[in-house]
Amino acid sequence: MNDHITAVRPTRSGLVCGAGIVAIVAAVSLTAGCGGAAPGATPIPGTAIASVPGLPDAALDVMNQPQFASGRWSISVEDLDTGETLIDLDGDKLAEPGSFVKTYSAGAAWVKWGPDHTIITPVKQSGTVAGSTLTGDLILVGQGDLTMGGRTKADGTVDFTNLDHNDANPLPGATLTPEDPLTGLNDLAEQVKASGITAVNGDVIVDNRLFTGSLEGKPVTPIIINQNLLDIQITPGAEGQPATTALTPAVAPWKLVSDVRTVAAGEDAVLKDPTVSPDDPNTIRISGTIAADSNPALKVYELEDPATFARAAFIEALQRAGVSVSANPTATNPEQSLPDQATVTALASAAELVSLPLGEEVKYVMKISYNRGAQALVCRLAADAGETACNAGMAVMQSIWADAGLDTLGASLVDGSGLDGNFITPRNAVDIQAIMAARPDAERWQGTLPILGVDGSLADVQAGSEAAGKVFAKTGTLIGGDALNNRLRLVTKTLGGVMDTEKGRHLAFTIMVNQGFYDEIAGVFEANNDVGKVAALIQQAY
């Protein structure tokens, strides 16, 4: 799950939670997390919620905990079969939803194109071919494919882990799927060879111009290889010895320098986030300690120039396929050498990679709460409308939802991923689920959502409850700090989607709590379970 933490005070620097220590920094992630009662909740005088029509009384015990005393709960629940509103607690009041915003961005792409929609990433060839030599350039044209073949299982569906590598730096326990992230590039390279080209007397260029955007200070680009991350796997050695580290995917000239030491089994250990060497931007440094009895750990480095990385990786793929390239494989991507986009489009294709169906891409975005993936869908909407600025996709989103019957004034959004500054009403979120539930592909949409107690960002939430496996919902989290009182502020915890109830009803729901307070980050993790418990109680009551 890649929900957001913002403005966390530096004095709360870590959390021990099973797998180790979590480093908390600005604008990082929050996952389903630790069990147990909310530790360190700071009692604040406030007015308890006495009753809410339609809401099980047991839910009030959750909502009236002291950490929420000065906060606000908002709930909207609708019967999808009858349209009846069953629960309405401030359902028409705007609140920050965090990563639940992905329902709006991914949903808009779904409504626009449908779950079977695919995109094609081509390799264009300029110049002439004599014999088997291309005198000219190969141009890899980025189209915003979120996985580029690197997360595709043998059955053609997308693979994901419940704690994805996008969350590896702030949270312990992130793991990788077994697929080769370079699969798509290898496929394209084999196609180039099969087209009759065995040598390129020219350059390889990545055309990264389809759209331009950023999120959390990092680029959102049309070319996406391994989510534009380099994975660093750290395996402990014997006590007192260096850990074993590996950089994947391994592409020159990027290299890893490690100063990670193995400490005694059971000893507290801290792995620092990777940094770039001041002497070489392609040298990544990792340092810290790992306990001798620990499982292998994962950290990631976020690429600053995805196009240059993709170019180098593609040249290596070509070489593996038996295609030689005369150009320097480790040079910066020479985008300035590209002809205009219309000319590139008109060139013959030497290879084409078909993306996963949109339904599988959306599943990847929603299950793990993939921030830049959600924003890339907004960028693709902008590009489809003839715009290059990703922000233009927000207006396209509005038009899509308005045409689908949503009152878009029930939301105020600034991005597609759910950063600080987005607002929705619970009623508006329920309306989206009702629109999606009325579609012929409703079951497929439901299948993209995390499942309570089963997978994605809800894998560890209410896993032992009777509601597990019957609630399908997107999470959202925003965390801030209270420097005045040296505590943490839960800006929002949101859960919204659909459920199959104990009595066989089909409900759409949104549950939000804003402005809870905690002395320790462990309590904030427990908020995920609190909101999940309210959802489980509703599921059992109806």
C-alpha positions in Angstrom: 0.0 0.0 0.0 1.3 3.4 -0.9 -0.8 5.7 1.1 0.8 8.9 2.2 2.5 10.3 5.3 3.3 14.0 5.3 4.9 16.4 7.7 5.8 13.8 10.3 7.9 15.3 13.1 11.5 14.1 13.0 11.5 13.1 16.7 9.4 10.1 15.8 12.0 8.5 13.6 11.1 4.8 13.7 8.7 2.0 14.5 9.6 -1.6 15.5 6.9 -3.8 14.0 7.8 -7.4 13.4 10.1 -7.1 10.4 12.2 -4.3 11.9 12.5 -0.6 12.0 10.5 1.8 9.8 12.1 5.1 8.8 9.4 7.7 8.7 10.0 10.7 6.3 7.9 13.3 4.6 5.4 12.0 2.0 6.1 8.3 2.4 3.8 5.3 2.8 1.7 3.6 5.4 0.6 0.0 5.2 -1.9 -2.2 6.9 0.7 -2.7 9.7 0.7 -3.9 13.3 -2.1 -5.4 15.3 -3.1 -4.8 18.8 -4.8 -1.9 20.5 -3.8 1.6 19.5 -0.8 2.4 21.7 0.0 5.8 22.9 -3.4 7.4 22.0 -3.6 10.9 23.6 -6.9 11.5 25.3 -8.4 14.8 24.2 -11.7 16.1 25.6 -14.5 15.9 23.1 -18.1 14.9 22.5 -18.7 11.2 21.9 -21.0 10.1 19.1 -24.1 8.9 20.8 -25.8 7.1 17.9 -26.0 7.0 14.1 -29.1 5.7 12.5 -28.4 2.4 10.8 -24.9 2.1 12.2 -24.3 -0.9 14.6 -23.7 0.3 18.2 -20.5 -1.7 18.3 -19.0 0.6 15.7 -19.5 3.5 18.2 -17.0 1.9 20.5 -14.4 2.0 17.8 -15.3 5.6 16.7 -15.4 7.0 20.3 -11.8 5.9 21.2 -9.8 8.8 22.8 -7.5 9.3 19.9 -10.5 10.3 17.7 -12.1 12.6 20.4 -11.4 15.8 18.5 -11.6 14.3 15.1 -14.5 13.6 12.7 -16.0 10.5 11.3 -17.9 10.5 8.1 -19.8 7.5 6.7 -22.1 6.9 3.8 -23.6 3.5 3.0 -26.1 2.7 0.1 -27.9 -0.5 -0.9 -26.8 -1.0 -4.5 -29.9 -2.9 -5.4 -32.5 -0.5 -4.1 -30.6 2.8 -4.0 -31.6 3.3 -0.3 -29.2 5.2 1.9 -28.7 3.1 5.0 -26.2 5.2 6.9 -25.4 8.9 6.6 -23.0 10.5 9.0 -21.8 13.8 7.4 -21.9 12.1 4.1 -22.1 15.4 2.2 -19.1 17.1 4.0 -15.7 17.3 2.2 -12.8 15.6 3.8 -9.3 14.5 2.7 -9.3 10.9 1.4 -5.6 10.1 0.8 -5.0 7.4 -1.8 -8.7 6.6 -2.1 -8.4 9.3 -4.9 -7.1 6.5 -7.1 -10.7 5.3 -7.4 -11.4 8.6 -9.3 -8.3 8.4 -11.6 -8.3 4.7 -12.3 -12.0 4.7 -12.5 -12.0 7.5 -15.1 -9.6 5.5 -17.3 -11.8 2.4 -16.9 -15.0 4.3 -17.9 -13.1 5.9 -20.8 -11.5 2.8 -22.3 -12.9 -0.3 -20.6 -10.9 -3.1 -18.9 -9.8 -4.8 -22.1 -8.1 -1.7 -23.6 -4.4 -2.0 -24.3 -1.7 0.3 -25.5 1.2 -0.5 -27.9 4.8 0.6 -27.2 6.6 0.6 -30.6 10.2 0.6 -31.6 10.4 2.8 -34.7 13.3 2.6 -37.2 14.7 5.6 -39.1 17.2 5.5 -42.0 17.7 2.5 -44.2 18.4 -1.2 -43.9 21.0 -2.8 -46.2 21.5 -6.4 -45.6 20.9 -6.7 -41.9 22.4 -3.4 -40.9 20.2 -0.4 -40.0 22.0 2.8 -40.9 19.9 5.1 -38.7 18.3 5.0 -35.3 16.0 2.8 -33.3 13.4 4.9 -31.4 11.6 3.4 -28.4 8.4 5.4 -28.0 7.1 5.5 -24.5 3.3 5.2 -24.2 2.8 5.0 -20.4 2.7 1.2 -20.1 2.8 0.8 -16.3 4.6 -2.6 -16.3 6.2 -3.1 -19.7 5.8 -6.9 -19.4 7.7 -6.9 -16.1 4.8 -8.0 -13.9 3.0 -10.4 -16.1 2.3 -13.9 -14.9 2.2 -17.0 -17.1 -1.6 -16.7 -17.3 -1.5 -13.2 -18.6 -2.6 -11.5 -15.4 -0.7 -9.0 -13.4 1.5 -10.0 -10.4 1.8 -8.0 -7.2 2.9 -8.4 -3.6 0.9 -7.1 -0.7 3.8 -4.9 0.3 5.2 -3.7 -3.0 8.7 -2.5 -3.8 7.4 1.0 -4.2 7.1 1.0 -0.4 10.4 -0.6 0.4 12.2 2.5 1.7 9.8 3.6 4.4 8.4 0.1 5.4 10.1 -3.2 6.2 9.0 -6.4 4.6 8.5 -5.3 1.0 9.1 -8.1 -1.5 9.5 -8.5 -5.3 7.5 -10.5 -7.7 9.5 -13.3 -9.5 9.1 -11.8 -13.0 12.0 -10.2 -14.8 11.3 -6.5 -15.0 13.2 -6.3 -18.3 10.8 -8.8 -20.0 9.2 -6.2 -22.3 12.5 -4.8 -23.4 13.8 -8.3 -24.1 10.7 -9.0 -26.2 11.2 -5.9 -28.2 14.8 -6.7 -28.8 14.0 -10.2 -30.1 11.4 -8.7 -32.4 14.0 -6.2 -33.8 16.3 -9.2 -34.5 13.4 -11.1 -36.1 12.7 -8.2 -38.4 16.1 -8.8 -40.0 18.2 -6.2 -38.2 21.3 -7.5 -36.6 23.3 -4.3 -36.4 22.4 -0.6 -35.7 24.8 1.8 -37.3 23.3 4.8 -35.5 21.7 5.4 -32.1 19.0 4.1 -29.8 16.8 6.8 -28.5 13.9 6.8 -26.1 11.1 9.1 -27.1 9.7 10.3 -23.8 7.6 13.2 -25.1 4.0 11.8 -25.0 3.4 13.6 -21.7 5.2 15.5 -19.0 4.5 15.5 -15.2 5.8 14.9 -11.8 4.6 13.6 -8.4 6.3 14.0 -5.1 9.2 15.7 -6.8 9.9 12.7 -9.1 9.1 12.5 -12.9 6.0 10.8 -14.2 7.1 9.6 -17.6 5.8 7.7 -20.6 8.6 5.2 -20.3 8.3 3.0 -17.2 10.8 0.2 -16.6 10.5 -1.6 -13.2 8.3 1.3 -12.0 11.4 3.4 -12.6 13.1 1.9 -9.6 16.3 0.0 -9.0 15.9 -2.7 -6.4 18.6 -3.3 -3.8 18.4 -6.7 -2.1 20.3 -7.1 1.1 21.0 -10.5 2.6 22.7 -10.8 6.1 25.9 -12.6 6.4 27.6 -14.0 9.6 27.7 -11.7 12.6 30.4 -9.0 12.1 30.6 -9.7 8.4 29.4 -7.5 5.4 25.9 -8.2 4.1 25.5 -9.5 0.6 23.8 -7.0 -1.7 22.5 -7.0 -5.3 21.2 -4.4 -7.6 18.4 -5.4 -9.9 17.8 -5.0 -12.7 21.5 -4.9 -13.3 22.1 -2.4 -16.1 25.4 -0.6 -16.8 26.5 2.0 -15.8 24.6 1.8 -12.6 26.5 0.1 -9.8 26.1 -0.5 -6.1 28.5 0.2 -3.3 27.5 -1.3 0.1 28.6 -0.6 3.6 25.9 -2.8 5.3 27.2 -4.8 8.2 25.7 -7.8 9.8 25.0 -7.5 13.5 24.0 -10.1 16.1 20.8 -12.0 15.8 17.9 -10.2 17.4 19.8 -6.9 17.6 18.1 -3.7 16.5 19.3 -2.9 13.0 18.8 0.1 10.7 19.2 0.2 6.9 19.5 3.6 5.5 17.8 4.7 2.3 20.2 4.6 -0.7 21.9 7.7 -1.8 23.9 8.6 -4.9 27.7 9.1 -4.7 28.7 12.8 -5.0 31.4 11.7 -7.4 29.3 9.6 -9.7 25.6 9.9 -10.3 25.4 6.3 -11.4 27.0 4.9 -8.2 24.4 4.1 -5.6 25.4 3.7 -2.0 23.6 1.7 0.7 24.7 1.6 4.3 23.5 0.5 7.7 23.1 -2.8 9.6 21.0 -5.9 9.3 20.6 -8.6 11.9 22.1 -12.1 11.2 18.7 -13.8 11.7 16.8 -11.4 9.5 15.1 -12.2 6.2 16.6 -10.5 3.2 15.6 -6.9 3.1 14.7 -4.6 0.2 15.5 -1.0 -0.5 14.9 1.0 -3.8 16.6 3.9 -5.6 14.2 6.1 -7.6 15.6 6.9 -11.0 16.0 10.6 -11.8 16.3 10.0 -15.6 14.1 7.1 -16.6 14.6 7.6 -20.3 18.4 7.3 -20.0 18.0 4.1 -17.9 15.5 2.7 -20.4 17.9 3.4 -23.3 20.8 1.6 -21.6 18.6 -1.3 -20.6 17.2 -1.6 -24.2 20.7 -1.5 -25.8 21.7 -4.3 -23.5 18.6 -6.3 -24.4 19.4 -5.8 -28.1 22.9 -7.1 -27.5 21.6 -10.1 -25.7 19.3 -10.7 -28.7 22.2 -10.6 -31.1 21.8 -7.0 -32.4 25.0 -4.9 -32.2 24.7 -1.1 -31.6 27.4 1.3 -32.6 26.3 4.1 -30.2 27.7 4.5 -26.6 25.3 2.4 -24.5 25.9 4.4 -21.3 25.4 7.9 -22.8 22.5 10.2 -21.8 19.4 9.6 -23.8 19.8 11.9 -26.9 16.2 13.1 -27.1 17.4 16.3 -28.8 18.2 14.2 -31.8 14.6 13.1 -32.3 12.6 14.3 -35.3 9.2 15.8 -34.5 6.6 13.5 -33.1 4.5 13.3 -36.3 7.6 12.1 -38.2 8.3 9.5 -35.5 4.7 8.3 -35.6 4.9 7.8 -39.4 8.1 5.7 -39.3 7.9 1.9 -39.7 7.9 -0.2 -36.6 10.6 -2.8 -36.1 8.9 -4.1 -32.9 5.7 -3.5 -30.8 4.9 -4.4 -27.2 1.3 -4.8 -26.2 0.5 -3.8 -22.7 -1.5 -5.7 -20.1 -5.2 -5.0 -20.4 -6.2 -1.8 -18.6 -8.1 -4.0 -16.1 -4.9 -5.6 -15.0 -3.0 -2.3 -14.9 -5.8 -0.9 -12.7 -5.6 -3.9 -10.4 -1.9 -3.2 -9.9 -2.6 0.4 -9.1 -5.4 -0.3 -6.7 -4.1 -3.4 -4.9 -0.8 -1.9 -3.9 -1.8 1.8 -4.1 0.8 2.7 -6.8 1.0 6.5 -6.8 2.9 7.2 -10.0 0.8 4.5 -11.8 -2.4 6.3 -10.9 -0.9 9.6 -12.0 0.3 8.1 -15.2 -3.3 7.1 -16.0 -4.2 10.8 -15.6 -1.3 11.6 -18.0 -2.6 9.1 -20.5 -6.0 10.7 -20.4 -4.4 14.0 -21.1 -2.4 12.6 -24.0 -5.5 11.0 -25.5 -7.0 14.5 -25.5 -4.0 15.9 -27.4 -2.3 17.5 -24.4 1.2 16.9 -23.1 0.9 18.3 -19.6 -0.3 15.7 -17.2 -2.4 18.2 -15.3 -4.6 18.6 -18.3 -5.8 15.1 -17.5 -7.7 16.3 -14.5 -10.2 18.2 -16.7 -10.6 15.1 -18.8 -11.4 13.1 -15.6 -14.1 15.6 -14.7 -15.7 15.3 -18.1 -15.7 11.5 -18.0 -17.3 11.3 -14.6 -19.8 14.1 -15.4 -20.9 12.2 -18.5 -21.2 9.1 -16.4 -23.7 10.8 -14.1 -21.4 11.8 -11.2 -21.9 15.2 -9.5 -18.2 16.2 -9.7 -18.8 19.1 -7.3 -18.7 16.5 -4.6 -14.9 16.3 -5.1 -12.1 18.7 -5.3 -8.9 17.0 -6.6 -5.4 18.2 -7.4 -3.9 14.9 -8.6 -4.7 11.3 -9.4 -2.8 9.6 -6.6 -4.2 11.1 -3.4 -1.5 13.5 -2.1 -2.3 16.3 0.4 -4.9 18.8 -0.9 -7.5 16.4 -2.4 -11.1 16.4 -0.9 -14.2 14.3 -1.5 -17.5 13.7 0.2 -18.3 10.1 1.3 -21.5 10.4 -0.6 -19.6 11.2 -3.8 -17.3 8.2 -3.3 -20.4 6.0 -2.9 -21.9 7.4 -6.1 -18.8 6.3 -8.0 -19.1 2.8 -6.7 -22.8 2.8 -7.7 -21.9 3.9 -11.2 -19.2 1.2 -11.5 -21.6 -1.4 -10.0 -24.2 -0.7 -12.7 -21.7 -1.5 -15.5 -21.6 -4.9 -17.2 -17.9 -5.2 -16.1 -18.8 -4.5 -12.5 -17.4 -7.7 -11.2 -14.0 -7.1 -12.9 -13.9 -3.6 -11.3 -14.6 -5.1 -7.9 -11.7 -7.5 -8.5 -9.2 -4.7 -8.8 -9.9 -3.5 -5.2 -8.0 -4.8 -2.1 -10.0 -7.5 -0.3 -10.5 -7.2 3.5 -8.2 -9.7 5.3 -7.0 -11.2 2.0 -4.7 -9.1 -0.2 -3.2 -5.8 -1.1 -3.4 -2.9 1.3 -6.1 -4.8 3.3 -4.2 -8.1 3.6 -3.7 -7.8 7.4 -6.9 -5.9 8.2 -9.7 -7.8 10.0 -8.2 -11.0 8.6 -9.8 -13.1 11.3 -13.3 -11.5 11.1 -16.4 -13.0 9.5 -16.3 -10.1 7.0 -12.9 -11.2 5.6 -13.1 -11.8 1.9 -16.5 -10.1 1.6 -15.4 -6.4 1.6 -13.7 -4.9 -1.5 -12.3 -1.5 -0.9 -9.6 1.1 -1.5 -7.7 2.5 1.3 -6.4 6.0 1.9 -4.1 7.5 4.5 -2.5 10.9 5.2 -0.4 11.5 8.3 0.9 14.9 9.6 2.6 16.1 12.7 1.8 18.3 15.7 5.1 20.0 16.6 3.4 22.0 19.4 2.4 18.9 21.3 5.0 16.5 20.0 2.5 14.0 18.6 1.3 12.6 15.3 -1.9 13.6 13.6 -4.0 11.3 11.5 -5.1 13.6 8.7 -7.3 10.9 7.2 -7.9 7.2 7.2 -10.4 6.2 4.4 -11.9 3.0 3.3 -14.4 2.8 0.5 -15.8 0.3 -1.9 -18.4 -2.4 -2.0 -19.4 -5.4 0.2 -21.5 -8.5 0.2 -23.3 -8.5 3.5 -24.0 -11.3 5.9 -27.7 -11.3 4.8 -26.9 -11.2 1.1 -27.2 -7.5 0.4 -24.9 -5.6 -1.9 -23.7 -2.3 -0.4 -21.5 0.6 -1.5 -19.8 2.4 1.4 -17.3 5.0 2.4 -15.8 5.3 5.9 -13.5 8.2 6.8 -12.0 9.5 10.0 -10.1 12.8 10.0 -7.9 14.3 12.7 -6.9 11.6 15.1 -3.9 12.0 17.4 -1.2 9.5 18.6 1.9 9.6 20.6 3.5 6.9 18.5 3.4 5.8 14.9 2.2 2.3 15.9 -1.1 3.8 16.8 -1.5 5.3 13.4 -1.0 1.9 11.9 -3.9 0.6 14.1 -6.2 3.2 12.5 -6.2 1.0 9.4 -7.7 -1.8 11.5 -10.2 0.6 13.3 -11.7 1.7 10.0 -11.7 -1.9 8.8 -13.5 -3.0 11.9 -16.3 -0.5 11.3 -16.6 -1.8 7.8 -16.7 -5.4 9.1 -19.4 -4.5 11.7 -21.6 -3.0 8.9 -21.0 -6.1 6.7 -22.2 -8.3 9.6 -25.2 -6.2 10.5 -26.9 -6.1 7.1 
